[in-house]
Amino acid sequence: MKFIDEAIIQILAGKGGDGVASFRREKFIPRGGPDGGDGGRGGSVFAIADRNINTLIDYRFARIHRAKNGQNGQGSDRYGKSAEDIVLRVPVGTLIKDSNTGETVADLVRDQQKVLLAKGGAGGIGNLHFKSSTNRAPRQFTYGEPGQEFELKLELKVLADVGLLGMPNAGKSTLIRAVSAARPKVADYPFTTLQPNLGMVRIDQNRSFVMADIPGLIEGAAEGVGLGHHFLKHLSRTRLLLHVVDMMPPNEDTDLVHEARALVKELQKYDESLYQKPRWLVLNKTDMMPAENRAELCSQFVEKLEWEGKYFIISALTGEGCKSLTYAIMDYLEQNLPPQPDNPIPEDEFVDP
């Protein structure tokens, strides 16, 4: 299935049915009085997060979602039928914004979380309700109210605890294959990864975290080089970034320090908050380095880079160092739990699966 993470849709809630002015007309009852019923409510539009969906492809091609109108009222005290609501199922992690104002409408971060996007119009009132002691034969009635209409932008941001960041062919996909059950495509050429991949890293029976792999970022991405910044938004929900560096690039003249610094600059250009996230350095493909001076070469690189944070020496291909890396990540995540929201999600925003 093609991975689509953005879509613009138009939603139209249903109009309420009109009330009616009617009078009871039966044999032997010459003055039956008013009996006009109310119109039915128009259908509303809801969105529900569904963990079984992982792309917005359904909304790339189906752009207009219209709920039905409520039925009009009728005589003999008959009320119009309310229209059924329509429900848009979206992946967990979908951010919904008003396309015109950019205002956030909803952020669906939990499975079965439900939110009202457009409210259906209320039904009109029939003349039955206007009867009084001084108005025995009212002819007043009201029309149904129009439903709400919006143009919305759906933006999917995958939910992961840890994000992999690095140049193309740095071994990010090999790393996520080594530590989880994810099976992204791996090949010996750049930009093998064309869409985000998620993998569950299980430390033991009750301890695990989710790792996200995105396409490689190169210098000049802000100007549209390579795949650009398009997929960096999928790292915005992560709590820790792993900067993966290929220590044995195909081109011997590659300046690893320059590349590493260029990637960090591109990250800062995209989003300052993403740049400020905790970031660890992961030196990959060290199995191709001479064993006798491997540690020394890695230490020299870290010193030239002027890196002051944590760094790990691994080989995603052989698995060397991967276990200690995942255990360190798990300990960090457990010690740095995400802050609880000031306004928790109300219970009425969830539905029974």
C-alpha positions, 0 to 999 in steps of 0.5 A: 500500500502506498504511504500517504501522510498528508491529505486535504479534504472537505467535510459537509455536515447535513442540513436539518429538516424543515418544520411544517405547518399542518392542521388536523383534518378528519371527519367530524373534527372540524377544528382539529388544531395544528399538528405539524411535526419538527424536522430531523437533525442533519448528520454530523461528521466525526473522526476516529483513530484506528490502529489498523490503518497506517496511511491516509491514502483513502483521503487522497482520492476521496476528498469530499465527505458529505453527511445526509440532511435530516428529513422534513417534518410532516403532518399528524404530529410526525417528526422527520427522521434524523440523518446518520452521522458519518465517521472518518477512520484515520491512523493513530497519530493524525493531526487535523488542522483547519486548512484556511487558518492553520488552527489545530482541530484535533490531535488523535494520538490514541486508538479509538479516540473520537472527535466531532469535526462538523456538527449537523444542523438542528431540525426546524420546528413545526407549528405544533409548538407555536400553539397557545391559548391566544394562538389557536391556529398558528401558521408559524414554523422554522426551517432547519439549520445548515450543517457546518462545513470545513476544509481540513488538512490531515497530517499523519505523524507516526508515533514512536519513542525513538527516531533514527536520523542519518545520511542515506546508506548510513545503515538505519534500516539495517539497525531497525531490522537488527533490533526489531521485527520490522523488515524494511528494504535494505540495499547497497545504494542511497535512498533505499528507504522511501517511507517511514518504518516502525519497529517494536524493540522488545527488551523483555516481556514487559519492556519495549519501545517503538523505533522509527526509521525515516528516509535519509537526510542530506545537505541542502534538503531545505532547498529541496535536495533529495527527499527534503524535509518531508519525512522529518515531521515523523520524528516530532513525537519521538523522545530520543533521536539516534544520529547514525553515522556510516564510519566506512562510506563507499567514497574514501574522500568523504568528510564524515565530520562535515556530513554529521554537522551538515545533517544537524544544521538541516535538522535545525533549519527544519524545526528548532524544537526537533533540534533541541531533542535529546540526541545520541551518536551511533557509529555504525559499520564498525565491523569493516574497520580494523579491529586493532584501532577501531576504538581509537578511530571512533574516539578521534571522530567523536573528538573532531566532531566535538560531541559531548553527549553519549555515543555508541559503537555498533555494527548493525549487520553483525549485531555487535553493540546493538544489545547494549544500545537498546538497553541504554535506550530503554533505561533512558525512556523509563527514567524520562517519562513524557509529561502528563497533559494538563488537560487529559482527553475526556472520556467522551472522546473515546469509543468502545472498540 
